[in-house]
Amino acid sequence: MRKYTLTLVEDDADVRERLSQLILDHDQFELLDASGTVEKGLEALKYYKPDILLTDLGLPDGSGIEIIKAIEQMHLDCEAMVISGFQDEHTVFSALEAGAKAYILKHDESQKITDAILSMMDGGHLSALLLHV
């Protein structure tokens, strides 16, 4: 069973802690870094070169979309997944257009989040959320 490395970018400390623990508790994931800003997220991408970027969009110093776009600019072999509280059509499609491979709501159940990450890495389809957008 393959183990995937992840970098998490989420500015809400409580949500970041919940997601970090979720990743740490899963035997297929290794959390490399958890930060709360675009700047720190970009530093983590450059330093760790994770398999997966899990990012929020609304960050205090910019948008998670900047971090997603940096994956291609840095020529990284990394898949981006947005985990956000926003579910409006414009936000979802902006993230996908930037290069995100999946989009899930941050307050979804833990199992749904881990299943979505694994599905993305297995080349699975986009979030069921998109069916309703």
Order of alpha helices (4+ residues) and beta strands (2+ residues): beta-alpha-beta-alpha-beta-beta-beta-alpha-beta-alpha-beta-alpha
